[in-house]
Structure formats: C-alpha cells, structure tokens
Amino acid sequence: MDKILRLGRPLFAVAIIAFGVQHFVWAQYTEATVPIIPFVPANTFLAYLTGFALLAAGLGIVANAKARLSAILLGFLFLFCVLALQISRVAAHPLDVGVRTCAFETLALCGSALMLAGTLPAERSYPQPWGNAVNKLIRSGRFLFAGSSVVFGIDHFLVLGVIVSLVPSWIPGSGLFWAYLTGIGFIAAGLSIATGWMARWGGFWLGLMFLLWFVVLHAPRLTSAPRSHNPHEWSSAFIALAMCGGGWISAWALSAKAASNIADLKRDEQSGSTDNADIAARSLRSAV
C-alpha cells in the first residue's frame, strides 16, 4: 500500500498546478467569482495573483523545492479564503448545498496541504511563538480534512437525486445504491481519520473513491463538448484529483511511523528542545 500512498503528494501537486493554470485561462471571467477553487472574487488581477500562488506552490511541492514551506503557505491561502470569503457566503445561504460544498472543498484542500507539510522535512526553524502556531495549525489539518469529509457525506443524503443522476448508466447496480454507499463512505472515512481508528484504511479508500470519480465521472465529461469548455467541469475534475491526493496523504501522515514522529515533536515542543535539524531528521524517518 505504501507505494500507492506515496502517489498522494504528486497527485495533489498536479491538481494544484492545474488550478493555477485555470486561473490564468479564466482570469477575465465575468461572473461574481472565478469558477476555480478557492473561488476568489472575479477580478483579473486577483485571479492572476491567485493563479501564480497556486502554480508556485504546486511546482514547489512536486519539485521538492521548499516543499514544506509551499505546503504551509498553500494551507494558509486556502484557510484565508474560507475565513475571508466563504464563511459569509455560507452564512448568507445556509441551506444551499452547492455553496456549502465549495467552502468545505476549500477547507479539505487546506487540511490536505497542512497534512502534507507535516510529513515533509523542515527547511528552516521558526521563531517562537510562530513555530508553535505553525505546528498546531499543521496538526489541525487532519481534523479539517476529516470534518469536511463528514459534511460531504451528510450533503450526499440531502441531494440524493442529484448524486443519482451523476452515476453512469453502465455501472452495475442502481444509482441510489451508489449514492448511499458514497455518502456512508464519506462519513466513515471522515470519522476514521478524525479518531485515528483504521485511519490508514479510511484515507486509502477515500482517495481511491475520488480517483475512480476522476476517471469514471469527470474525465469523460472533460472530453465531450460542450462540457469540455466549461470551467466548472475542469475545476470539479481537479478537485476530485486533489481530494484523491489528500486522502492518500492523510493515510500516509497517520501511519504508525508518522504518528510516532508527531508524538516526538509534541514532546519536544512542550520542552522547547526542538531544533531545525531534529525536525528534519524525524520528518525524513516518517517518510521512509
């Protein structure tokens, strides 16, 4: 399984790069928001700036150039967009599943980036209390990702008709069966990741489910007109790919070795003895 889970990082990075490119392509979009996660207001300069930030972060992660810093800053970007832009949208439309989904997709990718940062060696040390704040934020990534998964599962049951309509007719079984199964899968995986009980398997199966969605549901839609010219279709497809990467990153981050590494860092954080070299060495051990 480890060979599969290691693919989480490059898949996540490729999706982030794709989001960056899409921001450049649709920078002059005329609706209220750019139709690409993290759904910033439709302003050409802001779209280009967000696209550059996503592109730089994705390339840094995939090329292993300041990868941990790139993941941390990416997590900050997604979290800022949730707090500054999307909470108000959800509050204004609390019963709108689409608006809520956009917010929790952004939060899930925030959690994915932070979990990824926790598996990578530190390139530098941070002055206190900034260092402790960063470490605590990184540890919160698991719960941000898990909580979003539970919300996705609950929302599945609120819009069963829509989910059923997305199931291709050639897949055996009824669409309602698959809608219930995926909803239950979301909730089970989220609880597993949050509690740590069989979290490795929960993250693995969640990632596999999203990968199947990308291949079976999204890829055919991207290759058929007029959907191939729809920015929402491209965003949805690469969100699925990023979530696949996030699921596998969570499974890797919550493995026994990574969990031992995090426990060591907690002890050192409390004693104030953690230095940059020690963090890097332990992070490397967790990735072996």
C-alpha positions as a Markdown table, in Angstrom:
| # | Residue | x | y | z |
|---|---|---|---|---|
| 1 | Met | 0.0 | 0.0 | 0.0 |
| 2 | Asp | 2.9 | 2.4 | 0.7 |
| 3 | Lys | 3.7 | 2.7 | -3.0 |
| 4 | Ile | 0.2 | 3.8 | -3.7 |
| 5 | Leu | 0.0 | 6.2 | -0.8 |
| 6 | Arg | 3.2 | 7.9 | -2.0 |
| 7 | Leu | 1.3 | 9.0 | -5.1 |
| 8 | Gly | -0.8 | 11.3 | -2.9 |
| 9 | Arg | 1.7 | 14.0 | -2.9 |
| 10 | Pro | 2.3 | 14.2 | -6.7 |
| 11 | Leu | -1.4 | 13.9 | -7.5 |
| 12 | Phe | -2.2 | 16.7 | -5.1 |
| 13 | Ala | 0.6 | 18.9 | -6.6 |
| 14 | Val | -0.6 | 18.2 | -10.1 |
| 15 | Ala | -4.1 | 19.3 | -9.2 |
| 16 | Ile | -2.8 | 22.5 | -7.5 |
| 17 | Ile | -0.8 | 23.3 | -10.6 |
| 18 | Ala | -3.9 | 22.7 | -12.8 |
| 19 | Phe | -5.9 | 25.2 | -10.5 |
| 20 | Gly | -3.1 | 27.7 | -11.1 |
| 21 | Val | -3.2 | 27.3 | -14.9 |
| 22 | Gln | -7.0 | 27.5 | -14.9 |
| 23 | His | -6.9 | 30.9 | -13.0 |
| 24 | Phe | -4.8 | 32.3 | -15.9 |
| 25 | Val | -7.1 | 30.8 | -18.5 |
| 26 | Trp | -10.3 | 32.2 | -16.9 |
| 27 | Ala | -8.9 | 35.3 | -15.3 |
| 28 | Gln | -11.4 | 37.5 | -17.1 |
| 29 | Tyr | -14.4 | 35.5 | -16.1 |
| 30 | Thr | -17.5 | 37.8 | -15.8 |
| 31 | Glu | -19.5 | 36.1 | -13.0 |
| 32 | Ala | -19.2 | 37.1 | -9.3 |
| 33 | Thr | -16.4 | 34.7 | -8.6 |
| 34 | Val | -13.7 | 32.9 | -10.5 |
| 35 | Pro | -15.1 | 29.4 | -11.1 |
| 36 | Ile | -11.9 | 27.7 | -9.8 |
| 37 | Ile | -11.2 | 26.8 | -6.2 |
| 38 | Pro | -10.6 | 28.7 | -3.9 |
| 39 | Phe | -13.3 | 30.8 | -5.7 |
| 40 | Val | -11.9 | 34.3 | -5.3 |
| 41 | Pro | -13.9 | 37.3 | -6.5 |
| 42 | Ala | -13.9 | 37.8 | -10.3 |
| 43 | Asn | -11.1 | 40.4 | -10.5 |
| 44 | Thr | -8.5 | 39.9 | -13.2 |
| 45 | Phe | -5.6 | 41.0 | -11.0 |
| 46 | Leu | -6.7 | 38.8 | -8.1 |
| 47 | Ala | -7.2 | 35.9 | -10.4 |
| 48 | Tyr | -3.7 | 36.2 | -11.8 |
| 49 | Leu | -2.3 | 36.6 | -8.3 |
| 50 | Thr | -4.1 | 33.5 | -7.0 |
| 51 | Gly | -3.1 | 31.6 | -10.1 |
| 52 | Phe | 0.6 | 32.5 | -9.6 |
| 53 | Ala | 0.4 | 31.5 | -5.9 |
| 54 | Leu | -1.2 | 28.1 | -6.7 |
| 55 | Leu | 1.2 | 27.4 | -9.6 |
| 56 | Ala | 4.3 | 28.3 | -7.4 |
| 57 | Ala | 3.0 | 26.1 | -4.5 |
| 58 | Gly | 2.3 | 23.2 | -6.7 |
| 59 | Leu | 5.6 | 23.3 | -8.5 |
| 60 | Gly | 7.4 | 23.7 | -5.2 |
| 61 | Ile | 5.7 | 20.6 | -3.8 |
| 62 | Val | 6.2 | 18.4 | -6.9 |
| 63 | Ala | 9.8 | 19.5 | -7.5 |
| 64 | Asn | 10.7 | 19.3 | -3.8 |
| 65 | Ala | 11.9 | 22.9 | -3.8 |
| 66 | Lys | 10.9 | 24.4 | -0.4 |
| 67 | Ala | 8.1 | 21.8 | -0.5 |
| 68 | Arg | 7.2 | 22.1 | 3.2 |
| 69 | Leu | 7.0 | 25.9 | 3.1 |
| 70 | Ser | 5.0 | 25.7 | -0.1 |
| 71 | Ala | 2.5 | 23.3 | 1.6 |
| 72 | Ile | 2.2 | 25.5 | 4.6 |
| 73 | Leu | 1.6 | 28.7 | 2.6 |
| 74 | Leu | -0.9 | 26.8 | 0.4 |
| 75 | Gly | -2.7 | 25.8 | 3.5 |
| 76 | Phe | -2.7 | 29.4 | 4.7 |
| 77 | Leu | -4.1 | 30.5 | 1.3 |
| 78 | Phe | -7.0 | 28.1 | 1.4 |
| 79 | Leu | -7.7 | 28.8 | 5.0 |
| 80 | Phe | -7.7 | 32.6 | 4.4 |
| 81 | Cys | -10.2 | 32.1 | 1.5 |
| 82 | Val | -12.5 | 30.1 | 3.7 |
| 83 | Leu | -12.4 | 32.6 | 6.6 |
| 84 | Ala | -12.4 | 35.8 | 4.5 |
| 85 | Leu | -14.7 | 34.8 | 1.6 |
| 86 | Gln | -16.7 | 31.7 | 2.0 |
| 87 | Ile | -18.0 | 31.7 | 5.6 |
| 88 | Ser | -20.0 | 34.8 | 4.7 |
| 89 | Arg | -21.4 | 33.1 | 1.6 |
| 90 | Val | -22.4 | 30.0 | 3.7 |
| 91 | Ala | -24.0 | 32.3 | 6.3 |
| 92 | Ala | -26.0 | 34.1 | 3.6 |
| 93 | His | -27.2 | 30.8 | 2.1 |
| 94 | Pro | -27.1 | 28.2 | 4.9 |
| 95 | Leu | -29.4 | 25.7 | 3.1 |
| 96 | Asp | -27.5 | 25.9 | -0.3 |
| 97 | Val | -25.6 | 22.7 | -0.6 |
| 98 | Gly | -23.6 | 24.0 | -3.5 |
| 99 | Val | -22.3 | 27.0 | -1.6 |
| 100 | Arg | -21.5 | 24.8 | 1.4 |
| 101 | Thr | -19.7 | 22.3 | -0.7 |
| 102 | Cys | -17.4 | 24.9 | -2.2 |
| 103 | Ala | -16.5 | 26.1 | 1.3 |
| 104 | Phe | -15.7 | 22.6 | 2.6 |
| 105 | Glu | -13.9 | 21.6 | -0.6 |
| 106 | Thr | -11.6 | 24.6 | 0.1 |
| 107 | Leu | -11.3 | 23.6 | 3.7 |
| 108 | Ala | -10.5 | 20.0 | 2.8 |
| 109 | Leu | -7.7 | 21.1 | 0.5 |
| 110 | Cys | -6.4 | 23.3 | 3.3 |
| 111 | Gly | -6.3 | 20.3 | 5.5 |
| 112 | Ser | -4.6 | 18.2 | 2.8 |
| 113 | Ala | -1.8 | 20.9 | 2.4 |
| 114 | Leu | -1.2 | 21.1 | 6.1 |
| 115 | Met | -1.1 | 17.3 | 6.5 |
| 116 | Leu | 1.4 | 17.1 | 3.6 |
| 117 | Ala | 3.5 | 19.8 | 5.4 |
| 118 | Gly | 3.6 | 17.6 | 8.5 |
| 119 | Thr | 5.2 | 14.7 | 6.5 |
| 120 | Leu | 7.9 | 16.8 | 5.0 |
| 121 | Pro | 11.3 | 17.9 | 6.5 |
| 122 | Ala | 11.6 | 21.4 | 7.7 |
| 123 | Glu | 13.8 | 23.7 | 5.6 |
| 124 | Arg | 14.1 | 26.3 | 8.4 |
| 125 | Ser | 13.3 | 26.9 | 12.0 |
| 126 | Tyr | 10.7 | 29.5 | 13.1 |
| 127 | Pro | 10.9 | 31.9 | 16.0 |
| 128 | Gln | 8.6 | 31.4 | 18.9 |
| 129 | Pro | 5.7 | 31.6 | 19.3 |
| 130 | Trp | 5.3 | 31.5 | 15.5 |
| 131 | Gly | 6.9 | 28.0 | 15.4 |
| 132 | Asn | 4.3 | 26.6 | 17.9 |
| 133 | Ala | 1.5 | 28.2 | 16.0 |
| 134 | Val | 2.6 | 26.6 | 12.7 |
| 135 | Asn | 2.9 | 23.2 | 14.3 |
| 136 | Lys | -0.5 | 23.4 | 15.8 |
| 137 | Leu | -2.0 | 24.5 | 12.5 |
| 138 | Ile | -0.3 | 21.6 | 10.8 |
| 139 | Arg | -1.8 | 19.2 | 13.3 |
| 140 | Ser | -5.2 | 20.7 | 12.7 |
| 141 | Gly | -5.1 | 19.7 | 9.1 |
| 142 | Arg | -6.2 | 16.1 | 9.9 |
| 143 | Phe | -9.4 | 17.4 | 11.5 |
| 144 | Leu | -10.2 | 20.0 | 8.8 |
| 145 | Phe | -9.9 | 17.3 | 6.2 |
| 146 | Ala | -11.9 | 14.7 | 8.2 |
| 147 | Gly | -14.7 | 17.2 | 9.1 |
| 148 | Ser | -15.1 | 18.2 | 5.5 |
| 149 | Ser | -15.5 | 14.5 | 4.5 |
| 150 | Val | -18.2 | 14.1 | 7.1 |
| 151 | Val | -20.0 | 17.2 | 5.7 |
| 152 | Phe | -19.7 | 15.8 | 2.2 |
| 153 | Gly | -21.3 | 12.6 | 3.3 |
| 154 | Ile | -24.2 | 14.3 | 5.0 |
| 155 | Asp | -24.8 | 16.6 | 2.0 |
| 156 | His | -24.9 | 13.5 | -0.2 |
| 157 | Phe | -28.1 | 12.4 | 1.6 |
| 158 | Leu | -29.6 | 15.9 | 1.2 |
| 159 | Val | -29.2 | 15.8 | -2.6 |
| 160 | Leu | -29.6 | 12.1 | -3.4 |
| 161 | Gly | -31.4 | 12.9 | -6.7 |
| 162 | Val | -28.5 | 14.9 | -8.0 |
| 163 | Ile | -26.0 | 12.3 | -6.9 |
| 164 | Val | -28.0 | 9.5 | -8.6 |
| 165 | Ser | -28.1 | 11.5 | -11.8 |
| 166 | Leu | -24.3 | 11.6 | -11.9 |
| 167 | Val | -23.9 | 7.8 | -11.8 |
| 168 | Pro | -23.2 | 6.5 | -15.3 |
| 169 | Ser | -25.9 | 4.0 | -16.6 |
| 170 | Trp | -23.3 | 1.4 | -17.5 |
| 171 | Ile | -22.2 | 0.9 | -13.9 |
| 172 | Pro | -23.9 | -2.2 | -12.4 |
| 173 | Gly | -26.5 | -1.6 | -9.6 |
| 174 | Ser | -28.9 | 1.2 | -9.1 |
| 175 | Gly | -27.7 | 4.8 | -8.9 |
| 176 | Leu | -29.4 | 5.1 | -5.5 |
| 177 | Phe | -27.3 | 2.3 | -4.1 |
| 178 | Trp | -24.1 | 4.1 | -5.2 |
| 179 | Ala | -25.3 | 7.4 | -3.8 |
| 180 | Tyr | -25.9 | 5.8 | -0.4 |
| 181 | Leu | -22.6 | 3.9 | -0.5 |
| 182 | Thr | -20.6 | 7.0 | -1.3 |
| 183 | Gly | -22.4 | 9.1 | 1.4 |
| 184 | Ile | -21.7 | 6.4 | 4.0 |
| 185 | Gly | -18.1 | 6.1 | 2.8 |
| 186 | Phe | -17.5 | 9.8 | 3.2 |
| 187 | Ile | -18.8 | 9.8 | 6.8 |
| 188 | Ala | -17.0 | 6.6 | 7.7 |
| 189 | Ala | -13.7 | 7.8 | 6.3 |
| 190 | Gly | -14.0 | 11.2 | 8.0 |
| 191 | Leu | -14.7 | 9.6 | 11.4 |
| 192 | Ser | -11.8 | 7.1 | 10.8 |
| 193 | Ile | -9.3 | 9.9 | 10.0 |
| 194 | Ala | -10.5 | 12.1 | 12.9 |
| 195 | Thr | -10.4 | 9.4 | 15.5 |
| 196 | Gly | -7.3 | 7.6 | 14.2 |
| 197 | Trp | -9.2 | 4.2 | 14.2 |
| 198 | Met | -8.2 | 2.4 | 11.0 |
| 199 | Ala | -7.3 | 5.9 | 9.6 |
| 200 | Arg | -4.8 | 4.4 | 7.2 |
| 201 | Trp | -7.5 | 2.4 | 5.5 |
| 202 | Gly | -10.0 | 5.2 | 5.7 |
| 203 | Gly | -7.7 | 7.6 | 3.9 |
| 204 | Phe | -6.8 | 5.0 | 1.4 |
| 205 | Trp | -10.4 | 4.1 | 0.4 |
| 206 | Leu | -11.4 | 7.8 | 0.4 |
| 207 | Gly | -8.5 | 8.6 | -2.0 |
| 208 | Leu | -9.4 | 5.6 | -4.2 |
| 209 | Met | -13.0 | 6.7 | -4.4 |
| 210 | Phe | -12.0 | 10.1 | -5.6 |
| 211 | Leu | -9.6 | 8.7 | -8.1 |
| 212 | Leu | -12.4 | 6.5 | -9.5 |
| 213 | Trp | -14.6 | 9.6 | -9.7 |
| 214 | Phe | -11.9 | 11.4 | -11.6 |
| 215 | Val | -11.5 | 8.6 | -14.1 |
| 216 | Val | -15.1 | 7.4 | -14.4 |
| 217 | Leu | -17.2 | 10.5 | -14.0 |
| 218 | His | -15.1 | 13.6 | -14.7 |
| 219 | Ala | -12.7 | 12.5 | -17.4 |
| 220 | Pro | -15.4 | 11.6 | -19.9 |
| 221 | Arg | -17.2 | 14.9 | -19.2 |
| 222 | Leu | -14.0 | 16.8 | -20.0 |
| 223 | Thr | -13.6 | 15.1 | -23.3 |
| 224 | Ser | -17.1 | 15.8 | -24.6 |
| 225 | Ala | -18.4 | 19.1 | -25.9 |
| 226 | Pro | -19.8 | 21.4 | -24.6 |
| 227 | Arg | -18.7 | 20.4 | -21.1 |
| 228 | Ser | -15.0 | 20.5 | -22.3 |
| 229 | His | -15.3 | 24.3 | -22.5 |
| 230 | Asn | -17.0 | 24.7 | -19.1 |
| 231 | Pro | -14.6 | 25.9 | -16.3 |
| 232 | His | -16.8 | 24.4 | -13.6 |
| 233 | Glu | -16.2 | 20.9 | -15.1 |
| 234 | Trp | -12.5 | 21.4 | -15.1 |
| 235 | Ser | -12.5 | 22.7 | -11.5 |
| 236 | Ser | -14.6 | 19.8 | -10.3 |
| 237 | Ala | -12.4 | 17.2 | -12.0 |
| 238 | Phe | -9.2 | 18.5 | -10.5 |
| 239 | Ile | -10.9 | 18.9 | -7.1 |
| 240 | Ala | -11.5 | 15.2 | -7.2 |
| 241 | Leu | -7.9 | 14.6 | -8.1 |
| 242 | Ala | -6.7 | 16.8 | -5.3 |
| 243 | Met | -9.0 | 15.1 | -2.9 |
| 244 | Cys | -7.6 | 11.7 | -4.0 |
| 245 | Gly | -4.2 | 13.1 | -3.2 |
| 246 | Gly | -5.5 | 14.4 | 0.1 |
| 247 | Gly | -6.9 | 11.0 | 1.1 |
| 248 | Trp | -3.7 | 9.3 | 0.4 |
| 249 | Ile | -1.7 | 12.0 | 2.1 |
| 250 | Ser | -3.8 | 11.6 | 5.2 |
| 251 | Ala | -3.3 | 7.8 | 5.2 |
| 252 | Trp | 0.4 | 8.3 | 4.9 |
| 253 | Ala | 0.5 | 11.0 | 7.6 |
| 254 | Leu | -1.4 | 8.9 | 10.0 |
| 255 | Ser | 0.7 | 5.8 | 9.5 |
| 256 | Ala | 2.4 | 4.4 | 12.6 |
| 257 | Lys | 5.8 | 5.9 | 11.7 |
| 258 | Ala | 4.3 | 9.4 | 11.0 |
| 259 | Ala | 2.3 | 9.2 | 14.2 |
| 260 | Ser | 5.4 | 8.4 | 16.2 |
| 261 | Asn | 7.2 | 11.3 | 14.6 |
| 262 | Ile | 4.3 | 13.7 | 15.5 |
| 263 | Ala | 4.3 | 12.4 | 19.1 |
| 264 | Asp | 8.1 | 13.1 | 19.4 |
| 265 | Leu | 7.5 | 16.7 | 18.1 |
| 266 | Lys | 4.8 | 17.3 | 20.6 |
| 267 | Arg | 7.1 | 16.3 | 23.4 |
| 268 | Asp | 9.9 | 18.4 | 22.2 |
| 269 | Glu | 7.6 | 21.3 | 21.6 |
| 270 | Gln | 6.5 | 21.2 | 25.2 |
| 271 | Ser | 10.1 | 21.0 | 26.4 |
| 272 | Gly | 11.2 | 23.7 | 24.0 |
| 273 | Ser | 14.1 | 21.5 | 22.7 |
| 274 | Thr | 13.1 | 21.1 | 19.1 |
| 275 | Asp | 15.6 | 22.5 | 16.5 |
| 276 | Asn | 15.5 | 22.5 | 12.8 |
| 277 | Ala | 17.9 | 19.6 | 12.2 |
| 278 | Asp | 15.9 | 17.4 | 14.6 |
| 279 | Ile | 12.6 | 18.2 | 12.9 |
| 280 | Ala | 14.1 | 17.4 | 9.5 |
| 281 | Ala | 15.6 | 14.1 | 10.6 |
| 282 | Arg | 12.3 | 13.0 | 12.2 |
| 283 | Ser | 10.3 | 14.1 | 9.3 |
| 284 | Leu | 12.5 | 12.1 | 7.0 |
| 285 | Arg | 12.2 | 9.0 | 9.2 |
| 286 | Ser | 8.4 | 9.3 | 8.9 |
| 287 | Ala | 8.6 | 9.3 | 5.1 |
| 288 | Val | 10.7 | 6.1 | 4.8 |
